[in-house]
């Protein structure tokens, strides 16, 4: 019984560690900040034969917490509110994997100084 329990615990630990590593590689990344000042470009993409995705694409100058600037592209299902502050998650392999609107007070000072 102890061997089975030890094997089950080892299996769960290995599975958990593997899943966590996969998630970090696939979706985690550097946080970047941007203030939206322009409307997005209306985008229509054919996903499958009968499915079409409508959205808005953005190509914006963003700033890391340190203030370092880069240009990133990302999409949204709706046109984003002007003057909104966004926190983007940038992954080198997948590009922008996530974004969320945040308050101005949540933007790091060095990034905010560059807007």
C-alpha positions as CSV (number, residue, x, y, z in Angstrom):
1,X,0.0,0.0,0.0
2,X,2.9,2.4,0.9
3,X,4.5,1.7,-2.5
4,X,1.3,2.5,-4.4
5,X,0.8,5.7,-2.4
6,X,4.4,6.8,-3.0
7,X,4.1,6.0,-6.7
8,X,0.9,8.0,-6.9
9,X,2.5,11.0,-5.2
10,X,5.5,10.8,-7.4
11,X,3.3,10.6,-10.5
12,X,1.2,13.7,-9.4
13,X,4.4,15.7,-8.7
14,X,5.9,14.9,-12.1
15,X,2.7,15.6,-13.9
16,X,2.2,18.9,-12.0
17,X,5.8,20.0,-12.7
18,X,5.5,19.1,-16.4
19,X,2.2,21.0,-16.7
20,X,3.6,24.1,-15.0
21,X,6.7,24.1,-17.2
22,X,4.6,23.7,-20.3
23,X,2.4,26.7,-19.2
24,X,5.4,28.9,-18.5
25,X,7.0,28.1,-21.9
26,X,3.8,28.6,-23.8
27,X,2.0,31.5,-22.1
28,X,4.2,33.3,-19.6
29,X,6.4,36.1,-20.6
30,X,7.5,39.7,-20.1
31,X,5.0,42.3,-18.9
32,X,4.7,45.4,-21.2
33,X,2.5,48.4,-20.8
34,X,0.8,50.6,-23.4
35,X,-1.8,53.5,-23.5
36,X,-4.3,53.1,-26.4
37,X,-4.5,56.4,-28.4
38,X,-5.8,55.1,-31.7
39,X,-8.6,52.9,-33.0
40,X,-7.6,49.4,-34.0
41,X,-7.6,48.2,-37.6
42,X,-10.7,46.2,-38.3
43,X,-9.7,42.6,-39.1
44,X,-11.5,39.7,-40.6
45,X,-9.8,36.3,-40.6
46,X,-11.1,33.0,-42.0
47,X,-10.6,30.5,-39.2
48,X,-12.2,27.4,-40.8
49,X,-14.3,26.9,-43.9
50,X,-17.5,28.4,-42.4
51,X,-16.0,30.3,-39.4
52,X,-14.9,33.9,-39.7
53,X,-13.3,35.9,-36.9
54,X,-14.0,39.6,-36.7
55,X,-11.8,41.8,-34.5
56,X,-9.4,44.7,-34.3
57,X,-5.6,44.5,-34.6
58,X,-3.1,46.9,-33.0
59,X,0.5,47.7,-33.6
60,X,1.7,49.8,-30.8
61,X,4.9,51.0,-29.1
62,X,4.9,49.4,-25.6
63,X,7.2,49.8,-22.6
64,X,8.6,47.2,-20.2
65,X,8.8,47.9,-16.5
66,X,12.3,49.2,-17.0
67,X,11.1,51.7,-19.6
68,X,12.6,49.8,-22.6
69,X,10.5,50.3,-25.7
70,X,9.5,47.8,-28.4
71,X,6.7,47.6,-31.0
72,X,4.2,44.7,-30.6
73,X,1.2,43.5,-32.4
74,X,-1.9,42.2,-30.7
75,X,-5.6,41.7,-31.3
76,X,-8.9,42.3,-29.6
77,X,-12.5,41.2,-30.2
78,X,-13.6,44.8,-29.8
79,X,-12.2,48.3,-30.4
80,X,-10.4,49.3,-27.3
81,X,-11.2,52.4,-25.3
82,X,-9.0,55.4,-26.1
83,X,-6.7,56.5,-23.3
84,X,-7.0,53.0,-21.7
85,X,-3.9,51.6,-20.1
86,X,-3.1,47.9,-20.9
87,X,-0.7,45.4,-19.4
88,X,0.4,42.9,-22.1
89,X,2.1,39.6,-21.6
90,X,4.7,39.1,-24.3
91,X,6.1,35.6,-25.0
92,X,9.1,35.4,-27.4
93,X,7.6,32.3,-29.1
94,X,4.0,33.2,-29.3
95,X,3.9,37.0,-29.2
96,X,1.3,38.7,-27.1
97,X,-0.5,35.9,-25.2
98,X,-2.7,38.1,-22.9
99,X,-3.7,41.7,-22.2
100,X,-5.8,43.3,-19.6
101,X,-6.9,46.9,-18.9
102,X,-5.4,48.4,-15.8
103,X,-5.5,51.6,-13.9
104,X,-2.9,54.3,-14.5
105,X,-1.7,53.9,-10.9
106,X,-0.8,50.2,-11.7
107,X,1.6,51.2,-14.6
108,X,5.3,51.2,-13.4
109,X,6.7,54.7,-13.2
110,X,9.5,54.2,-15.8
111,X,7.0,52.9,-18.3
112,X,4.5,55.6,-17.6
113,X,7.1,58.3,-18.1
114,X,7.5,57.2,-21.7
115,X,3.9,57.5,-22.7
